[in-house]
Amino acid sequence: GTTSVASWLHGHPQIFMPKIKELSYFDWDNPLVGVRKRKDYFRFFSGVTAEHKVVGEASPNYLCSKVAIDNILTFNPESKFIVLLRNPVEMAISLHAQLVFNFHEDEIDFERAWHLQSIRKSGRHIPAHCKLPNFLQYKEVCSLGNQLELLFLKVMKEKIFIILLDDLHHDTIGIYRKLLNFLDVGDDGRRNFPILNTRRMGRPSPLHRFLRDIGYLKQRLGFGHIQTSVGKRLDSFAVADSNCNLISTPKPAVIAMLEKEFSADTKLLEILTGRKFKNNLCSRRQSTTALAVGE
């Protein structure tokens, strides 16, 4: 959901958000090369004017990073944080689909990928084209309760705005208005909320991988962020590819296993937020007419 929310905020006249998402400037423990030089990071904000009361950016990996929160607070102690949350079981399955889609994961069956976690933590059975080996640790990455607890220890609750993905589905306008109030900007009258970056359900062709790798190479050589050029075209090639291997939703027994695995973390999430985190996998139909259900 972060892609959609970031695009809505980008359109607000009092808010400046770079067109490019996931700059990953503050999560130095991210294995992918993000924007690391201060001057390069500031370049993405060259369009800021006196009309902008709020300046921000959207990098979902900041929450699970071990260093990003501290780096952000060092950069600006008055920073505000917007956190989008969902049921950890749903997140783990969606994360797997996304990693398969982007060639970081080569095990299409989620259950087998889950049971490979301990082996992969030791550095074995890492897919050849994987640029994000730490993200193959699905339980750790999707333990949102632990991550939110750490954020609460470092940041005052008044500076944190939490959005549940289910709420974003069912009350988009209401959540958007509350978010603008949190940021202390006026209602811009937005009534159209386009859906961006919905959950990926298959693996595209080798052409997609080739273009992705060109984008990473270009980024490492200092020619800009991956999403500024080649990266922006990757999804259009992939979605149009008719040779995708579709990924099915895991069987009920696997979902039950995940609910048990994440039970403690889900309970922590519910304590921290005062909300219930339902698992909608068995009832929700994947639809491009609903709000985005995956990063």
DRENLUM-847513 format. One record per residue: residue in three letters; x negated, y, z of N, C-alpha, C in turn. Coordinates in steps of 0.001 Angstrom, whole numbers, padded with zeros to 6 digits, always signed. Each point is the difference from the previous one (the first is absolute). Layout:
<nodes>
ALAXYZXYZXYZ
...
</nodes>
This chain:
<nodes>
GLY-000797-001221+000000+000797+001221+000000-000829+001270+000000
THR-001311-000109+000284-000813+001213+000099-000111+000732-001334
THR-000031-000733-001091-000105+000646-001312+001206+000876-000263
SER+001183-000502+000310+001223+000775-000222+000042+001223+000901
VAL-000255-000182+001303+000045+001123+000942-001032+001056-000362
ALA-001199-000427-000374-001044+000956-000383+000422+000811-001215
SER+000674-000638-000947+000427+000723-001200+001092+001013+000338
TRP+000885-000341+000933+001042+000948+000394-000611+001225+000693
LEU-000961-000248+000885-000652+001112+000693-000810+000845-000976
HIS-000597-000648-000983-000770+000719-001008+000865+001027-000733
GLY+001285-000294-000145+000891+000909-000718+000526+001145+000837
HIS-000281+000014+001304+000490+001075+000868-000877+001233-000157
PRO+000595+001184-000192-000801+001206-000267-000889+000447+001158
GLN+000320-000423+001225-000812+000411+001153-001004-001066+000425
ILE-000052-001097-000740-000896-001097+000345-000957-000269-001160
PHE-001278-000125+000329-000960-000385-001034-000453-001427+000251
MET+000254-000843-000972-000488-001382-000003-000699-000229-001333
PRO-001207-000522-000009-000661-000294-001279+000842-000950-000841
LYS-000098+000132-001303+000717-000914-000892-000514-001431+000165
ILE-001261-000114+000384-000617-001303+000166+000224-000496+001424
LYS+000490-001237+000125+000228-000616+001301-001173-000915+000349
GLU-000157-000269+001301-001023-000919+000507-001422+000484-000290
LEU-000295+001190+000468-001362+000515-000144-000967-000748+000908
SER+000514-000541+001109-000804-000823+000927-001292+000693+000414
TYR+000110+001265+000324-001178+000764+000413-000415-000323+001440
PHE+000972-000313+000848-000286-000153+001426-000200-001451+000442
ASP+000405-000968-000799-000181-001402+000397-001311-000534-000555
TRP-001076+000349+000677-001337-000371-000460-000223-001503+000033
ASP+000845-000732+000714-000140-001448+000043+000756-000691-001132
ASN+000589+000782-000908+000657-000566-001173-001076-000472-000972
PRO+000007-001276-000385-001058-000495-000880-000006+000615-001391
LEU+001161+000516-000426+000024+000684-001287-000630+001378+000149
VAL-000604+000467-001062-000603+001323+000039+001103+001038-000124
GLY+000229+000739+001073+000971+001078-000047-000706+001302-000334
VAL+000666+001106+000294-000636+001311-000162-000832+000226+001249
ARG-001288+000007-000114-000859+000049+001172-000660+001360+000239
LYS-000215+000768-001049-000656+001297+000165+001036+001078+000309
ARG-000328+000833+000967+000923+001052+000439+000402+000914-001162
LYS-000972+000376-000824+000301+000906-001103+000940-000656-001005
ASP-000158-001314-000202+000889-000709-000919+001403-000097+000571
TYR+000094-000208+001302+001304-000072+000660+000724+001347-000104
PHE-000718+001068+000284+000609+001335-000044+000461+000358-001414
ARG-000644-000561-000993+000365+000306-001376+001452-000378-000292
PHE+000494-001029+000675+001385-000416-000205+001000+000994+000596
PHE-000504+000939+000799+000877+000984+000639-000256+001410-000515
SER-000590+000091-001174-000339+001314-000559+001236+000819-000347
GLY+001149-000662-000112+001225+000717-000351+000754+000577+001172
VAL-000525-000119+001216+000679+000526+001187+000060+001518-000067
THR+001185+000563+000284+000198+001444+000005+000622+000429+001324
ALA+000206+001293+000138+000605+000536+001226+001445-000453+000166
GLU+000621-000483-001060+001386-000469+000067+000106-001361+000704
HIS-001092-000699+000117+000024-001341+000582-000209+000060+001513
LYS+001028-000369+000746-000086-000017+001450-000618-001307+000506
VAL+000087-001043-000821-000484-001323+000391-000885-000557-001111
VAL-001124-000575+000391-000905-000640-000948-000269-001419+000494
GLY+000163-000972-000871-000207-001373+000429-000323-000925-001152
GLU-000170-001275+000318-000233-001021-001017+000508-001334+000536
ALA+000144-000974-000895+000585-001298+000362-000970-001128-000299
SER-000503-000637+001051-000872-001166-000126+000489-001055+000988
PRO+000796-000969-000446+000612-000981+000904-000997-000793+000840
ASN-001222-000184-000505-000961-000818+000729-000565+000674+001240
TYR+000296+001284+000206-000491+000689+001185+000497-000666+001284
LEU+001225-000515+000004+000574-000559+001223-000762-001241+000465
CYS-000403-000862-000915-000692-001227+000401-001513+000179+000088
SER-000493+001178-000366-001430+000275+000100-000422+000135+001461
LYS-001216-000407+000297-000542+000119+001355-000584+001389+000263
VAL-000201+000781-001052-000685+001291+000168+000790+001193-000515
ALA+001021-000216-000806+000663+001112-000689+000640+001002+000961
ILE+000695-000482+001028+000689+000913+000918-000997+000933+000672
ASP-001099-000560+000513-001021+000838+000631-000587+000992-000991
ASN-000236-000436-001224-000564+000899-001016+000963+001131-000345
ILE+001280-000326-000071+001002+001028-000294+000062+001023+001127
LEU-000005-000472+001228+000077+000914+001143-001257+000857+000132
THR-001134-000536-000391-001228+000807-000011+000096+001074-001072
PHE+000544-000370-001138+000175+000935-001117+000983+001105+000377
ASN+001116-000376+000632+001012+000970+000417+000762-000551+001204
PRO-000332+000461+001217+000655-000508+001212+001508+000236+000029
GLU+000496+000929-000811+001434+000310-000012+000762-000788-001067
SER-000621-000983-000577+000632-000780-001066+001296-000655+000478
LYS+000951-000097-000933+001221-000747+000229-000062-001283-000825
PHE+000674-001036+000487-000065-001315-000630+001401-000485-000359
ILE+000166-000414-001237+001247-000621-000461-000290-001483-000198
VAL+000768-000851+000675-000250-001437-000028+001244-000719-000504
LEU-000143-000765-001080+001092-000819-000510-000203-001430+000453
LEU+001058-000575+000600-000090-001339+000571+001081-000907-000558
ARG-000272-001294+000042+000978-001000-000406-000241-001256+000829
ASN+000872-000962-000125-000184-001262+000674-001320-000629-000454
PRO-000879-000399+000932-001299-000559-000393+000091-001229-000897
VAL+001044-000811+000165+000159-001181-000859+000200+000435-001443
GLU+000874+000957-000201+000241+000522-001348-001266+000625-000568
MET-000720+000722+000855-001205+000673-000463-001048-001000-000469
ALA-000170-001097+000759-001015-000989-000352+000287-000608-001371
ILE+001263-000310-000260+000370-000605-001281-000151+001020-001135
SER+000373+001240+000266-000145+001043-001008-001470+000293-000282
LEU-000822+000011+001063-001431+000228-000170-000628-001086-000870
HIS+000382-001235+000247-000519-001111-000801+000333+000188-001480
ALA+001263+000356-000285+000415+000215-001384-000804+001127-000649
GLN-000245+001064+000766-000750+001127-000534-001448-000383-000282
LEU-000609-000770+000896-001391-000415-000195-000136-000947-001190
VAL+000987-000873-000185+000001-000869-001181+000106+000847-001256
PHE+000885+000965+000031+000226+000874-001151-001272+000731-000408
ASN-000805+000373+001003-001213+000767-000280-001264-000854-000010
PHE+000151-001336-000049-001114-000931-000136-000927-000057+001212
HIS+000447+000501+001153-000791-000173+001212+000266-001372+000617
GLU+001130-000596-000333+000401-001307+000506+000218-000950-001168
ASP-000595-001192+000078+000166-000962-001088+000876-001188+000398
GLU+000466-000021+001249+000892-001058+000447+001442+000517-000068
ILE+000729-000451-001026+001353+000502-000227+000972-000481+001072
ASP-000224-001181+000539+000885-000522+001039-000316+000681+001330
PHE+000983+000695+000560-000251+000769+001219-000418-000883+001167
GLU+000657-001145+000171-000322-000859+001135-001457-000441-000038
ARG-000482-000386-001169-001401-000411-000106-000936+001187+000255
ALA+000379+001180-000501-000815+001195+000242-000065+000309+001499
TRP+001113-000181+000695+000044+000251+001444-000966-000932+000732
HIS-000005-001264-000362-000844-000977+000693-001474+000116-000380
LEU-000315+000822-000984-001392+000237-000380-000641+001120+000825
GLN+000760+000644+000863-000507+001177+000707-001263-000285+000810
SER-000001-001060+000794-001164-000280+000848-001234-000327-000834
ILE+000201-000729-001082-001127-000329-000874-000548+001263-000660
ARG+000901+000847-000459-000433+001224-000684-000651+000988+000953
LYS+000363-000042+001270-000612+000905+000967-001496-000284+000136
SER-000386-001242-000275-001414-000363+000044-000717+000277-001324
GLY+000757+000566-000962-000603+000368-001280+000120-001027-001087
ARG+000712-001103+000264+000162-001045-000996+001343+000119-000714
HIS+000062-000530-001208+001221-000031-000809+000564+001406-000266
ILE-000884+000967-000131+000430+001353-000384+000112+000032-001523
PRO+001132+000425-000544+000156+000044-001462-001113+000822-000660
ALA-000437-000442-001147-001128+000633-000687+000236+001470-000295
HIS+001252+000364-000298+000286+001390-000372+000587+000804+001161
CYS-000098-000523+001205+000578+000677+001164-000883+001162+000454
LYS+000560+001180+000040-000696+001178+000487+000416+000339+001434
LEU+000950-000754+000545+000549+000291+001323+000035-001265+000863
PRO-001124-000621+000291+000017-001260+000741+000619+000104+001383
ASN-000132+001161+000659+000600+000121+001332+001519+000034-000058
PHE+000575+000337-001147+001454+000035-000124+000591-001396-000217
LEU-000857-000994-000186+000478-001377-000079+000313-000558+001386
GLN-000328+000767+001042+000355-000361+001376+001402+000552+000279
TYR+000992-000717-000498+001370+000504-000008+000535+000297+001401
LYS-000298-000847+000953+000530+000228+001344-000578+001270+000613
GLU-001285+000199-000142-000640+001181+000572+000486+001279-000682
VAL+000051-000022-001314+000394+001199-000748+001457+000363+000265
CYS+000843-001000+000215+001436+000244+000147+000457+000050+001451
SER-000930-000020+000946+000362+000137+001420+000207+001478+000318
LEU+001116+000513-000446+000273+001429+000095+000166+000470+001439
GLY+000478-000879+000884+000168+000374+001394-001328+000375+000634
ASN-001017-000816-000217-001329+000298+000538-000548+001305-000565
GLN+000230+000228-001285-000509+001211-000647+000720+001244+000509
LEU+001324-000110+000166+000765+001145+000495-000367+000310+001452
GLU-000230-001036+000796-000399+000208+001396-001309+000780+000073
LEU-000941-000335-000872-001272+000716-000032+000208+001457-000396
LEU+000880+000244-000959+000297+001380-000407+000598+000780+001164
PHE+000906-000629+000755+000628+000666+001140-001020+000328+001100
LEU-001045-000800+000110-001036+000265+001003-000860+001196-000370
LYS-000046+000321-001279-000882+001065-000471+000723+001299-000350
VAL+001297-000104-000308+000744+001152-000504+001287+000174+000815
MET+000322+001258+000338+001242+000264+000717+001201-000400-000864
LYS+001029-000566+000638+001153-000484-000743+000696+001127-000773
GLU-000096+001226+000490+000642+001118-000690-000615+000268-001366
LYS-001206-000520-000205-000689+000218-001277+000103-001219-000919
ILE+000879-000942+000358+000175-001208-000799+001455-000122-000428
PHE+000230-000186-001287+001349-000207-000530+000063-001398-000581
ILE+000859-000828+000567+000103-001390-000419+001223-000190-000894
ILE-000205-000655-001117+001083-000324-000922+000082-001512-000141
LEU+001163-000550+000243+000233-001417-000263+000482-000153-001434
LEU-000553-000960-000707+000340-000168-001402+001496-000249-000185
ASP+000610-000735+000927+001441-000239-000092+000778+001309+000076
ASP-000428+000909+000882+000663+001302+000111-000150+000788-001295
LEU-001166-000113-000612-000245+000709-001250+000929-000506-001097
HIS+000319-001290+000043+000957-000577-000949+001406+000553+000225
HIS+000409+000029+001250+001414+000237+000317+000356+001467+000231
ASP-000997+000837+000331+000288+001413+000285-001140+000859-000524
THR-000233-000072-001289-001143+000683-000596+000032+001507+000257
ILE+001137+000628-000264+000090+001453+000176-000191+000380+001462
GLY+000617-000756+000911-000122+000304+001415-001436-000101+000488
ILE-000700-001054-000407-001399-000173+000395-000862+001109-000590
TYR+000275+000346-001242-000787+001053-000659+000162+001331+000731
ARG+001208+000337+000399+000230+001254+000715-000683+000000+001359
LYS+000046-001132+000703-000688-000091+001293-001511+000140-000186
LEU-000507-000544-001090-001427+000107-000281-000398+001445-000255
LEU+000811+000727-000756-000288+001411-000253+000043+000804+001300
ASN+000934-000332+000880+000080+000671+001296-001252-000279+000831
PHE-000480-001247-000041-001227-000368+000709-001190+000814-000517
LEU-000022+000237-001305-001095+000763-000611+000224+001510+000096
ASP+001151+000400+000534+000332+001412+000196+000048+000774-001314
VAL+000645-000605-000991+000244+000675-001273+001498-000062-000295
GLY+000470+000885-000867+001413+000061-000303+000464-001102-000941
ASP+001296-000205-000030+000601-000970-000917-000072+000558-001414
ASP-000602-000747-000896-000137+000461-001378+001187-000400-000863
GLY+001007-000618+000614+001203-000348-000739-000133-001247-000852
ARG-001051-000780+000192-000181-001208-000805+001151-000968+000227
ARG+000544-000499-001107+001049-001008+000066-000330-001221-000855
ASN-001057+000119-000774-000437-001110-000844-001266-000604+000602
PHE+000047-001289+000286-001123-000660+000650-000472-001176-000861
PRO-000845+000270-000984-000471-001066-000894-000795-001052+000747
ILE+000132-001231-000454-000659-001139+000620-001285-000292-000769
LEU-001100-000098+000732-001291-000240-000640-000698-001186+000643
ASN-000737-000741-000813-000883-001055+000487+000745-001084+000778
THR+001011-000615-000640+000725-001087+000640-000856-001254+000072
ARG+000455-000950+000779-000772-001207+000262-000337-000753-001296
ARG-001268-000431-000107-000448-000767-001159+000287-001479+000238
MET+000488-000685-001024+000396-001398+000161-000732-000951-000937
GLY-001134+000410-000556-000711-000896-000894-001410+000462-000255
ARG-000722-000799-000771-001368+000361-000367-000033+000398-001463
PRO-000522+001183-000307-000084+000441-001391-001162-000668-000720
SER-000199+000397-001233-000998-000648-000850-001416+000444+000355
PRO-001018-000674-000556-001392+000404+000214-000272+001437-000455
LEU+000806+000519-000929-000180+001392-000433+000154+000943+001183
HIS+000967-000284+000856+000214+000834+001181-001232-000037+000900
ARG-000554-001205+000202-001195-000128+000836-001178+000737-000619
PHE-000143-000091-001299-001105+000668-000692+000086+001515+000191
LEU+001193+000548-000196+000174+001442+000163-000201+000425+001449
ARG+000461-000844+000927-000201+000310+001411-001478+000072+000338
ASP-000783-000982-000499-001421-000028+000303-000733+001187-000620
ILE+000460+000450-001167-000576+001206-000596+000251+001202+000910
GLY+001208+000035+000553+000328+001099+000903-000889+000010+001230
TYR-000261-001178+000598-000873-000073+001164-001424+000419-000354
LEU-000471-000452-001161-001350+000357-000425-000121+001503-000191
LYS+000999+000583-000648-000010+001441-000212-000037+000744+001326
GLN+000749-000508+000976+000048+000638+001312-001357-000076+000691
ARG-000640-001173-000045-001296-000162+000653-001074+000874-000651
LEU+000138+000240-001292-000975+000833-000700+000250+001487+000195
GLY+001059+000329+000731+000251+001397+000325+000803+000762-001020
PHE+000775-000708-000830+000778+000669-001028+001461+000166+000398
GLY+000261+000027+001288+001364+000274+000434+000649-001185+000682
HIS+001203+000250+000507+000758-001011+000717+000654-000962-000974
ILE+000134-001263+000390+000523-001026-000904+001383+000337-000532
GLN+000819+000735+000778+001367+000245-000423+000127+001193-000943
THR-001099+000700-000257+000123+001199-000809+000097-000277-001494
SER-000479-001142-000460-000001-000240-001436+000435-001415-000320
VAL-000990-000904-000075+000314-001375-000361+001005-000608+000969
GLY-000205+000272+001292+000862-000608+000995+001462+000347-000159
LYS+000308+001178-000500+001393+000412-000153+000706-000799-001088
ARG-000782-000619-000909+000603-000762-001092+000105-001491+000304
LEU-000612-000436+001091-000047-001436+000273+001386-000604+000138
ASP+000864+000635+000781+001308-000587+000256+000839-000087-001267
SER-000117+000989-000889+000808-000032-001212-000386-001193-000871
PHE-001304-000304-000053-000441-001188-000729+000509-001262+000678
ALA-000106-000027+001336+000339-001211+000732+001483-000302-000046
VAL+000825+001026+000191+001440-000211+000008+000483-000470-001352
ALA-000663+000468-001058+000407-000377-001353-000486-001389-000389
ASP-000900-000553+000789-000582-001297-000325+001029-001106+000205
SER+000258-000768-001027+001007-001058+000092-000572-001312+000514
ASN-001316-000011+000296-000638-001241+000442-000190-000060+001511
CYS+000727+000845+000738-000137+000019+001450+000432-001334+000606
ASN-000748-000481+000984+000403-001160+000778+000792+000503+001196
LEU+001293-000213-000011+000835+000540+001062-000293-000667+001338
ILE+000077+000807+001065-000225-000491+001347+001348-000083+000698
SER+000361-001164+000461+001286-000168+000667-000114+000338+001481
THR+001135+000372+000607+000034+000241+001429-000276-001315+000729
PRO-000826+000011+001040-000313-001240+000720+001251-000708+000514
LYS-000130-001303+000201+001110-000810+000483+000378+000397+001429
PRO+001245-000291+000405+000458+000347+001356-000926-000497+001099
ALA-000588-001188-000161-000900-000532+001030-001245+000869+000147
VAL-000489+000543-001115-001170+000880+000041+000363+001326+000662
ILE+001173+000515-000325+000453+001244+000616+000165-000184+001505
ALA+000543-001148+000414+000155-000298+001426-001369-000055+000685
MET-000981-000576-000682-001360-000050+000533-000556+001408+000190
LEU+000236+000863-000993-000481+001376+000088+000680+000758+001134
GLU+001287-000217+000171+000715+000666+001096-000599-000372+001347
LYS-000403-001262+000143-000646-000436+001239-001376+000632+000139
GLU-000755+000032-001093-001346+000567+000029+000021+001490+000369
PHE+001007+000707-000503+000065+001446+000220+000941+000387+001146
SER+000508-000970+000748+001013+000304+001012-000507+000989+001049
ALA-001211-000193+000492-000542+000895+001027-000218+001404-000560
ASP-000520+000074-001205-000247+001316-000604+001308+000704-000321
THR+000994-000740-000471+001301+000601-000297+000641+000524+001276
LYS-000122-000752+001097+000551+000462+001276-000697+001280+000452
LEU-001310+000069-000193-000747+001215+000343+000486+001174-000838
LEU+000225-000236-001286+000533+001049-000873+001331+000513+000524
GLU+000855-000915+000407+001330+000373+000475-000085+000771+001314
ILE-000948-000349+000848-000193+000736+001252-000500+001408-000278
LEU-000955+000113-000900-000609+001299-000300+000969+000949-000705
THR+000862-000545-000836+000894+000847-000804+001425+000045+000540
GLY+000356-000952+000850+001379-000066+000475+000969-000446-001071
ARG-000497-000691-001013+000816-000448-001120-000179-001492-000235
LYS+000984-000608-000650-000085-001393-000383-000614-000112-001395
PHE-000855-000982-000186-000632-000225-001300+000514-001319-000562
LYS+001071+000094-000751+000627-001190-000561-000788-000504-001197
ASN+000050-001306-000198-000570-000619-001182+001113-000165-001026
ASN-000061+000747-001077+001063+000020-000998-000287-000891-001210
LEU-001018-000824+000075-000397-000778-001175+001099-000929-000491
CYS+000782-000522+000918+001032-000953-000405+001270+000676-000491
SER+000148+001291+000301+001249+000673-000354-000160+001068-001067
ARG-001210+000573-000080-000195+001108-000943-000352-000523-001379
ARG+000643+000506-001013-000360-000317-001375-001012+001025-000483
GLN-001032-000500-000659-000955+000923-000586+000701+000753-001125
SER-000094+001321+000024+000699+000784-001001-000752+001273-000291
THR-000079+000355-001253-000659+001239-000364+000904+001198+000243
THR+001241-000239+000407+000881+001114+000291-000030+000351+001476
ALA-000677-000813+000808-000161+000303+001420-001322+000695+000212
LEU-000176+000573+001186-001243+000686+000276-001140-001010+000031
ALA-001218+000455-000249-001142-000898-000122-000143-000896+001225
VAL-000210-001299-000237-000129-000946+001107-001419-000486+000161
GLY-000932+000602-000663-001392-000421+000157-000938+001090-000429
GLU-001184-000017+000554-001037+000923-000429-000470-000411-001386
</nodes>
